[in-house]
Amino acid sequence: MEFQLESNLLRDGSGESGQNKAPPSGTFRRIKPDTKFLEGDKVEGVHLLTDYDLVRELQVRLGKFIPKGKKDFFSVMWPVSLSTDNVHLLASEPYVVGPKPSGPRFLLYVDPSGDIFLENMTQHIFRVDEDHAIKMESFDGRPITDTLLDGIVTREKLNGADASCDGNGEDGTTGKLTFVICDAIRCNGKDLTSSSILQRIACVRDEIMKPRMFAMKNRMRSDEKEAFDLDIVEYHEAYQTENYLSREFVERYKYPFRSLLFFPRKKLYRSSTNKDSFQWQEGDIQECSFRLKIPKGVKEPKAGQLYVGGGGPHVQEIVHGQIALTEEIKKLDGCIIDCRYFDHQWLFIKQRHDRNYPNGRRSVMGKLAALEKAVSRDLLLTNLEKSKGLN
């Protein structure tokens, strides 16, 4: 009875079956009860799902929705960093481009009964309370269910607030919390993984976003009690990228701006690393995620070891480098941290609460290569200009 989830699920999201059972073997071993939906930002109406059996059931289900998806890993489509080694691919076939906002990545799932869940990169799952549910209905009032969306949770900027300000205004107010849809796996029962990126986005826009906007414009619904709003990325032909490169666009963009995403126009949704899909930011510092381990048996260690993934969730992590220890870093033994490489050394940026695993070795080496072989604006636009005549 693999998919009979709702019968065991309590409305408060806690569940009651399997609370005391030992977790089965696998990568996802336990639920951390202090896991936050958004670190440092309490969101009313969103609660951590704590029943292990139900969490695993959802993880398995979401993994099966995605071609080559895994039940024990966050099986989304990962782009690679754009570098001088791969930028020529942008001129080899038609690409589309869209802006990516700053913020943690989630899968948003609406099950067949209409309950709403979000899975983060640590595979923890959150439930949206019924009285804070996100309204998704067709034009004729039928609820949108059986839907899986891939996106970023962020806040709208206020008065041009920078990402470093978390969207806070001078008076302490915050911009509207929003789930920005960057891609989609399912929409109202339709499997979208065999459709192109433009077809996937168009389906979500027609089925979900247009009815939402129509209802809001005509005062047919109120979003006051919704846990967060919905928005969707708009993709354009990649040769139009120059429109995104102006200061005016970054200032006008509703959300803190992170980077540009490039996908082949005919790209299907596939899990894991996609070497023909790219992320690019001018002057990108190429953040890498490591597991920090402080050497044991050393009286006053001066450096911590930075571990990377060995090639999969079940492969042993290996040492990649080291980082000078500070009092702040010493408290993070065993944690996942983001670092940047500057002046031949790794510098600490922040702890990652939304990751269970470090970047894999190939990913880190790819980011370092992209840093060494960074793509300039001129080189990017030159390759995109070549793609204009492609169909």
N, C-alpha and C positions, 0 to 999 in steps of 0.2 A: 504494500500500500504506500508506495514511495511518495506520491504526490498528495496524499490526504493530509494536508498541513492544517487546514483551518479548524478541524475538529478538536485539536489539542491546544489551540492558541487562545490565550486569554486576551480580552480587550485592552488590558493595560500593557500588553506586550511582554509580560513576564513568562507566560507559559507555566505548565505544571508537570509535564512528563519528563522523566529522565534527569531531574535536577541533581540527583546524587550518584548518577552513573559515571564510571570512569570513562574518559574519552577514548575512542578507538584509536588505533595507530594511524599516523598521518601527520601532515605538516601542521594543520591547525589543531593545537593540543588543548587550548583552554580559552575561556572567555575572561578577559580582564574586566572586572566589574566597575573599575573607575574610568573606563574608556569614555571619552567625551565625543559627542557628535562633531562639535567644533571646539578646538582647544581655546580656552579663555573666552568663550562666547556661549552662554546658556540660551538654548533655543526651546521655547515653550512648545510643548506638544510633540516632541521627538524624544523617544526613550530607547535605551539599549535593550536589545532582546537577549535575555539571559539563559533561556533554556537551550542547552547544548544540542539536544536531539533536533530541535526545530531549526536552529542555526545551521547545522550540518545539512539538514534536508533542503533548506533554501540554497545553500552553497552548491549542492549537487545539482539542483534544478537550474540555477543560473549558468553553471558550467556547461550543462547539456544544451542550452540555448545557443551557444557560441561554437562555431566549427573549430575543432581542435582545443576547445575549452577544457579546463581541468577543474575538478571538484575541490582541489586543495590549493588553489592559487587564484589570485585576482585576474581572471582570464579576459583581459581587455586587449584592444589593439594598441600597440605601442609604436609610435614613430621613432626614428633615429635622428640624431643631430645632423644638420646639414653641414658639409665640409667641402673643401676643394676636391676631395676624392669622389664625391657622389653628386655634386651640384649639376653635373652634365646630364643627369637623369631627368632633370626638369625640362630639358629640351628634347627628350626622347619620345614623349607621349603627352597628351593633354592632361594638365593638372588643374586642380582648383585650390583656392587659398581662403583661409578664414582666420579671424583673430581668436586667440585663446586667452581668456581672463586668468588672473592669478587666483589661486584657491585650491583646496583639496579636491581630489577626484572621487566620484562616487558612481555606482550603478544604482539607478532608481527603478524599482520594480513594483508594478501594480499587478497583484495576483488576480486570478479569475473571479474572486469574490469582491474585488475592489479595495482590499487592504493594501497599504503602501509601505514599502520597505526600502531602505538604502544600505548598500554594502560599501564599506570603505576599503582602502588598500590593505588594511590589516585583516580583512575578512570578517570584521565585526559587523553585525547587522543591527540597524536601528528601525524602529517602527514609528510611523506617524499616527498619533492618536486619531480616533474617528472624528472627534470634534475639532481637530485642526487639519483635517484631510485637505489635500490639494484638489480643487474642483476640476475634473476632466470629464466633459460631456460632449456628445455630438450636437449638431445643430438641432436635432429633434429631441434632445434631452436624455438620450441613452448614455449610461456611464461608459467611460473608456476603461477597459480592463485588459489583462493579459498583455502587459506592455513592459519593455525593458529599455531604459534610456541611459546613455553614457554622457556624463557631463561634469561640470565644475560647480561647487557651491561657493558663492562669493557674495559681496555686498555692493550695491550701487554706490558710486562715489557721490559725495556731497560737496558742493561748491568747489569741484575740482580736487577733492582730497586725494592725496597720493596713496599708493598701495601701502606704504610704510605706516600710514596713519590709520589703516584698517577701515577707511571710509568714515571716520568720525568727524563730525562737525565741531566747530569751536564751542558750541553750546552743549556738547556731550551727546547729541543725537547721532544716530547711526543710519546709514543707508539701508534700503530694503534688502533683506536676505533673499537671494535668488539662486535657483538651480538653473544654470545655463546649459542647455542641451547642445552638446558638440557632435553627437552621433546617436544612432539608435540601432538596437538589435531586433526588437519586436515592437509592433504598434497595433493595439486593439486586435490581437490574435493573429496578425500577419507576421510571418517570418521575413525579416528584411535583410538577412545576411547574404542573400544571393542577389541583392540589388546594389546599385552604385551609390556612392555617398550622396550625390544630388537627389537620387530617388528616395533614399532613406530620410533625408532632411525634409523633402517635399511631402512625404507621407505624414510625418509628425506635424508639420506645419498645417496641413489640410485637416487632419483628424483631431488634433489637440489644440494647437495655438490659435487658429482662426476662430473656432467656436468660443474659446476663452476670451479673446479680444472682442468678439461680437457681443458676448454676454456682458462684459464689463462696460463697453461703450453704451449699451442700451440699458444699463443699470439692472440687468437681469440676475446679477450675482454680486456678492461682496467678498473681497479677499481679506477682510479684517482679521478673521480667525484662522486663516491658513498659516501653517508653520513657515512657509516660504513661498515666493512667487516663482513662476516659470518664465524662461526666455529661451531663445534659440539662436545659434550662430548662423549667420548668412554667409554662404560660400559663393565666391565669384571665380571667373576664369583667372588662372594664375598670372597671365600677362597683365592683369589689372592691379598687381601687387603694389605698384607705386602709390596707389590711392591710400594704402595703409601706412605709408612711410613718413607722412608729414606729422609735424608736431600738433597741427590742428586736429588730426584724427585721434591721436592719443589723448588729447585734452577733451575731445568731444565724446569719446567712447564711454559708455555708461559705467564700465567696471575697471578696476585696476588692470592694466594691460600687461600680459606676460610675454607672449610670443606670437608668431604666425605659424599656422599648420598648413602643410601642403600634402594633398592626397591625389593620386591618379584619378581622373574623372570617372573611370570605370571600376574603381577599386571596390572589391567586396569586403565585407567585415570578417576579419580573421584575427584570432587571438595571438598573443605573444608578439615578438619583435617583427615589425614589417619594414624591411630594408628599402622599400620603394616609397615610404611615407616619411615626411620630414617635419622637424620643428626648427625654427630659425628665429633668432633675435639678434639685432645688431648690437655688437659689443657684448655678446652673451658671456657671462662668467663661468658657465658650464658647472653648475652645482652637481656634486656626486654624493650619493648616500652610502655610508659605511656603517658597519657595526664596530663600535669602539670597545676595545678590551684593554684593561690596564694590567700590566704584567704583575703576576703574583710572586711573592717571595722577595720582592725588591723593597728595601726600606723606604726610599724616597724616589720613586720613579719619575723621570723627567719627561718621558714620552709615552704616549698610548699607541697601541697597534690598531690599524684600520683594516678591517676585514671586508672582503667582497664575496659575492656568491660564486660558487664553483661551477655553475652551469645549469642549475635547476634547483627547485625547492627542496629536493632530497639529497643534494650533493653538498658535501662538507665545505664550509666557508674557508677561505684562504687569506693569508696576510697579503695586503697590497702595499702598505706604506705605514708611516707613523705620523703623529701629530704632537706638537709640544703641549704638555699638560698645564692647565691653569686650574685655579680653584673651582671654577664653574664646570670645566670638563671632567674633573675628577669625580663629580657626582653622577656621571652618566655612564659608568661602567656597564657594558652589556647592551646599551641603548643604540638605536639607529640615529645617526647624526648626519647633517648635511655639511659638506665642506667645499671650498673652492681652492683651486691650485693657483698660487701666485708667488712669483719670485722664488721658484723651486721649492716651495713648501706648501703643505696643506694648512688652510686656515678654517677654523670653526665658524659656522654660520648659525645653525640652530639645531635643536633636537627635533626629530620627526616623530610625532605621535601617531601619524596615519600610515606608518609602514611597519611591517614585521620583519622584513628582509632588506639587506643592503642591495645596491645595484650589483649585477653580475660583473665578472671580470671583463667580459667583452664590452658591456655597456660603458664601464669606466674608461676602458682603453679607447672606445669610440668617442667619448666626450673629450678626452685629452687630445685625441687626434683632431677633433673639430676645433678645439681651442688653438692648437698649433697651426691648423689649416683653416682658419676662420674665413667665412665667405663674406666678402665686402658687399655693400649695397650695389656697387657698379657691376660686380661679377654676377650677383643674383639677377639683376635686371637684364643683363646681357643674355643669360641663358633663357630667361623667360621670354625675351623678345623673339628668340629662335622658335619658340613653341606656338607662335601665333597662327601659323598655317596648318597646325596639326588637327586632325579630326578623330 
